């Protein structure tokens, strides 16, 4: 099971039409594009999927649709998280996981719990979850950093907590996790710009944003990194640096949606309070795509 999440997963966007309803035709193109270009697994309803502005009914429909298109070809991870532990537990208890292989659960945001509060939150989820759990630490969004000792404590205490998507953009924290984690616990990069360095240091892979736009190049780079082929992997990393930096320069997922629009996969519409990438960013993205030979 844990080997399902070695390599590159992508945090799928939710494509929208001009009226901001879900664009299922674009979503089908995106899912097939990633499967055909050898991504290892797909993540549904993460931050990049605008999970906070997708309704519960839409979320169910997205899972059903993506599972149908995927048809068992790749593992699927579903985002279920928040800052109301009881609500998360109820959602897990009432979700149909027939096509899902693991849960991605973000550390509680806004409430700013202590480390003990974070521990008890994930303990409560672990005790009722029918699936493996990948925790998600993203202090830039949660305003609360899950420290390595808390992550490792949870890893040691609960067998179904199999990994962490670490997105603190903190090299020292990655290294501390890699130094102290149980041998079979997955350290998954949530920072596209640091992902290669993380896997070269012993990490298990990445849950990527840019990877869904450039799946072949990004997933091959990560596979080379896991194999310890640093020179070859960094050749790709350096080529992807400009586009990777651009997509996070305003907000996520507006940046990646602009890339996918330029690639004619989906459109750049987002739901408020997010707004589309500026015209200047879109032009810079188009230039970066041409430089990669992708236009």
C-alpha positions as CSV (number, residue, x, y, z in Angstrom):
1,X,0.0,0.0,0.0
2,X,2.7,2.5,0.9
3,X,4.5,1.9,-2.3
4,X,1.4,3.4,-4.1
5,X,2.6,6.8,-2.9
6,X,6.3,6.7,-3.9
7,X,7.0,9.2,-6.7
8,X,4.8,12.0,-8.0
9,X,1.2,12.6,-7.0
10,X,-0.6,15.6,-8.4
11,X,-3.0,17.9,-6.5
12,X,-5.7,18.2,-9.2
13,X,-7.3,21.5,-9.9
14,X,-11.1,21.8,-10.2
15,X,-11.7,23.2,-13.7
16,X,-14.6,25.7,-14.0
17,X,-16.7,27.1,-16.9
18,X,-17.3,30.8,-17.3
19,X,-20.4,30.5,-15.0
20,X,-18.1,28.8,-12.4
21,X,-19.8,25.5,-12.6
22,X,-17.5,22.5,-12.8
23,X,-16.1,21.8,-16.3
24,X,-16.1,18.0,-16.5
25,X,-14.9,17.9,-20.1
26,X,-11.7,19.8,-19.0
27,X,-11.4,17.6,-15.9
28,X,-11.5,14.5,-18.1
29,X,-8.7,15.9,-20.3
30,X,-6.6,16.7,-17.3
31,X,-7.0,13.3,-15.6
32,X,-6.2,11.4,-18.9
33,X,-3.3,13.7,-19.6
34,X,-1.7,12.9,-16.2
35,X,-2.4,9.2,-16.5
36,X,-0.9,9.0,-20.0
37,X,2.2,10.9,-18.9
38,X,2.9,8.5,-16.0
39,X,2.1,10.3,-12.8
40,X,2.0,7.9,-9.9
41,X,-1.2,9.0,-8.1
42,X,-3.9,11.6,-8.1
43,X,-5.1,13.8,-5.2
44,X,-8.7,15.0,-5.2
45,X,-10.1,18.0,-3.2
46,X,-6.9,19.4,-1.9
47,X,-6.1,23.2,-1.6
48,X,-5.3,23.3,-5.3
49,X,-8.7,21.8,-6.0
50,X,-10.3,24.9,-4.3
51,X,-11.8,22.5,-1.7
52,X,-13.0,25.3,0.5
53,X,-15.4,26.7,-2.2
54,X,-16.5,23.3,-3.6
55,X,-19.7,22.1,-2.0
56,X,-20.2,18.7,-0.4
57,X,-22.4,17.6,-3.3
58,X,-19.8,18.8,-5.8
59,X,-17.0,17.0,-4.0
60,X,-18.9,13.7,-4.2
61,X,-19.6,14.2,-7.9
62,X,-15.9,15.0,-8.5
63,X,-14.8,11.8,-6.7
64,X,-17.3,9.7,-8.7
65,X,-16.3,11.3,-12.0
66,X,-12.5,11.1,-11.5
67,X,-12.8,7.5,-10.3
68,X,-14.8,6.6,-13.5
69,X,-12.2,8.2,-15.8
70,X,-9.3,6.7,-13.8
71,X,-10.9,3.3,-13.9
72,X,-8.5,1.8,-11.3
73,X,-5.4,2.8,-13.2
74,X,-3.8,5.0,-10.5
75,X,-4.2,5.3,-6.7
76,X,-6.6,8.0,-5.6
77,X,-6.1,10.2,-2.5
78,X,-9.0,12.2,-1.2
79,X,-8.6,15.4,0.9
80,X,-10.6,15.4,4.1
81,X,-9.5,17.9,6.6
82,X,-10.2,21.1,8.5
83,X,-10.2,22.6,12.0
84,X,-13.4,20.9,13.3
85,X,-12.3,17.5,14.4
86,X,-15.8,16.2,14.9
87,X,-17.0,17.4,11.5
88,X,-14.0,15.6,9.8
89,X,-14.8,12.4,11.7
90,X,-18.4,12.6,10.6
91,X,-17.4,13.1,7.0
92,X,-15.1,10.1,7.1
93,X,-17.8,8.0,8.6
94,X,-20.3,9.0,5.8
95,X,-17.9,8.9,2.8
96,X,-18.0,6.1,0.2
97,X,-14.3,5.2,-0.1
98,X,-14.9,2.4,-2.7
99,X,-12.5,4.0,-5.2
100,X,-10.1,5.8,-2.7
101,X,-6.8,4.5,-1.5
102,X,-5.8,7.0,1.2
103,X,-6.9,10.2,2.9
104,X,-4.9,13.5,2.8
105,X,-5.8,15.5,6.0
106,X,-4.5,19.0,6.6
107,X,-3.3,20.0,10.0
108,X,-6.0,22.2,11.6
109,X,-6.0,25.8,10.4
110,X,-7.1,29.1,11.9
111,X,-7.6,27.7,15.4
112,X,-3.8,27.5,15.9
113,X,-3.9,24.5,18.3
114,X,-0.9,23.5,20.4
115,X,1.3,20.5,19.4
116,X,-0.8,18.4,21.8
117,X,-3.9,19.6,20.1
118,X,-2.6,18.7,16.7
119,X,-1.6,15.2,18.1
120,X,-5.1,14.6,19.6
121,X,-6.7,15.8,16.3
122,X,-4.9,13.2,14.2
123,X,-5.3,10.6,16.9
124,X,-9.0,11.0,16.8
125,X,-9.0,10.7,13.0
126,X,-6.7,7.7,13.0
127,X,-8.9,5.8,15.3
128,X,-11.9,5.9,13.0
129,X,-10.4,6.0,9.5
130,X,-10.9,2.9,7.3
131,X,-8.0,4.1,5.1
132,X,-4.4,5.1,5.4
133,X,-3.8,8.7,6.3
134,X,-1.3,11.1,4.9
135,X,-1.1,14.2,7.1
136,X,-0.5,17.6,5.5
137,X,1.6,20.3,7.2
138,X,1.3,23.7,5.5
139,X,2.0,26.4,8.0
140,X,1.8,29.2,5.5
141,X,-1.9,28.4,5.2
142,X,-2.7,27.1,8.6
143,X,-0.8,29.6,10.7
144,X,0.4,26.6,12.8
145,X,3.5,24.5,12.2
146,X,3.3,20.8,13.0
147,X,6.7,20.2,14.4
148,X,8.8,17.2,13.4
149,X,8.5,15.7,16.9
150,X,4.7,15.8,16.7
151,X,4.8,14.2,13.2
152,X,7.2,11.5,14.3
153,X,5.2,10.8,17.5
154,X,2.0,10.3,15.4
155,X,4.0,8.1,12.9
156,X,5.2,5.9,15.8
157,X,1.8,5.7,17.6
158,X,-0.6,4.9,14.7
159,X,0.0,2.4,12.0
160,X,-2.5,3.9,9.6
161,X,-0.8,7.2,9.6
162,X,1.6,6.4,6.8
163,X,3.1,9.7,5.8
164,X,3.2,13.5,5.8
165,X,2.9,15.9,3.0
166,X,5.4,18.5,4.3
167,X,4.9,22.0,2.8
168,X,6.7,24.3,5.3
169,X,9.3,25.3,2.7
170,X,11.8,24.7,5.4
171,X,14.8,22.6,4.4
172,X,15.9,22.1,8.0
173,X,12.5,20.7,9.0
174,X,12.6,18.3,6.1
175,X,16.0,17.0,7.2
176,X,14.9,16.6,10.8
177,X,11.9,14.6,9.6
178,X,14.1,12.4,7.5
179,X,16.6,11.9,10.3
180,X,14.0,11.0,13.0
181,X,11.1,9.3,11.1
182,X,10.3,5.5,11.3
183,X,12.0,3.7,8.4
184,X,8.8,3.0,6.5
185,X,7.1,6.4,7.1
186,X,6.7,8.6,3.9
187,X,8.1,12.1,3.8
188,X,6.3,13.6,0.8
189,X,7.3,17.1,-0.4
190,X,4.5,19.6,-0.8
191,X,7.0,22.2,-2.1
192,X,7.6,21.8,-5.8
193,X,10.8,23.9,-5.7
194,X,12.3,21.7,-2.9
195,X,10.9,18.3,-4.0
196,X,14.1,17.1,-5.8
197,X,16.3,17.9,-2.9
198,X,13.9,16.2,-0.5
199,X,13.9,12.9,-2.5
200,X,17.7,13.0,-3.0
201,X,17.9,13.2,0.9
202,X,15.7,10.2,1.3
203,X,12.1,11.5,0.8
204,X,9.4,9.4,-0.9
205,X,8.3,11.9,-3.5
206,X,6.0,14.8,-3.9
207,X,2.4,15.9,-4.1
208,X,2.9,18.5,-6.8
209,X,1.0,21.4,-8.3
210,X,3.1,22.1,-11.4
211,X,3.3,18.3,-12.0
212,X,-0.2,18.2,-13.5
213,X,0.8,20.6,-16.2
214,X,4.1,19.0,-17.0
215,X,3.6,15.4,-15.7
216,X,6.1,13.6,-17.9
217,X,9.0,15.9,-17.1
218,X,8.2,16.3,-13.4
219,X,7.5,12.7,-12.6
220,X,10.7,11.6,-14.5
221,X,12.7,14.1,-12.5
222,X,11.4,12.7,-9.2
223,X,12.1,9.1,-10.3
224,X,15.6,10.1,-11.2
225,X,16.0,11.7,-7.8
226,X,14.7,8.7,-6.0
227,X,17.2,6.6,-7.9
228,X,20.0,9.0,-6.7
229,X,20.7,10.3,-10.2
230,X,21.2,13.8,-9.1
231,X,22.9,15.3,-12.2
232,X,20.3,14.1,-14.6
233,X,17.5,15.1,-12.3
234,X,18.8,18.6,-11.8
235,X,19.0,19.1,-15.5
236,X,15.2,18.9,-15.6
237,X,14.9,20.8,-12.3
238,X,16.7,23.8,-13.7
239,X,14.6,23.8,-16.8
240,X,11.4,23.8,-14.7
241,X,12.5,26.4,-12.2
242,X,11.1,29.5,-14.0
243,X,7.6,28.0,-14.5
244,X,7.5,26.6,-11.0
245,X,8.3,30.0,-9.5
246,X,5.7,31.8,-11.6
247,X,2.7,29.7,-10.6
248,X,3.1,30.6,-7.0
249,X,3.9,34.3,-7.5
250,X,0.2,35.4,-7.0
251,X,-1.8,32.6,-5.6
252,X,-2.5,28.9,-5.9
253,X,-4.3,27.7,-7.9
254,X,-4.7,30.8,-10.1
255,X,-1.1,30.3,-11.4
256,X,-1.4,26.6,-12.3
257,X,-4.8,27.3,-13.9
258,X,-3.2,29.9,-16.1
259,X,-0.6,27.3,-17.2
260,X,-3.3,24.7,-18.0
261,X,-5.2,27.4,-19.9
262,X,-2.1,28.2,-22.0
263,X,-1.8,24.4,-22.7
264,X,-5.4,24.2,-23.8
265,X,-6.4,21.7,-21.1
266,X,-8.7,23.8,-19.0
267,X,-9.6,27.5,-18.4
268,X,-8.2,29.9,-15.8
269,X,-11.5,30.6,-13.9
270,X,-11.4,30.5,-10.1
271,X,-14.0,31.0,-7.5
272,X,-14.0,34.0,-5.1
273,X,-12.3,35.0,-2.9
274,X,-9.6,33.9,-5.4
275,X,-9.2,35.9,-8.6
276,X,-7.5,34.9,-11.9
277,X,-3.9,35.4,-12.6
278,X,-3.1,39.0,-13.8
279,X,-2.5,39.6,-17.5
280,X,1.2,40.2,-16.8
281,X,1.5,36.8,-15.0
282,X,-0.4,35.1,-17.8
283,X,2.0,36.6,-20.4
284,X,5.0,35.5,-18.3
285,X,3.6,32.0,-18.1
286,X,3.0,31.8,-21.8
287,X,6.7,32.9,-22.4
288,X,7.9,30.2,-19.9
289,X,5.9,27.6,-21.7
290,X,7.3,28.5,-25.1
291,X,10.8,28.4,-23.6
292,X,10.0,24.8,-22.6
293,X,8.9,24.0,-26.1
294,X,5.3,23.3,-25.0
295,X,3.3,26.0,-26.9
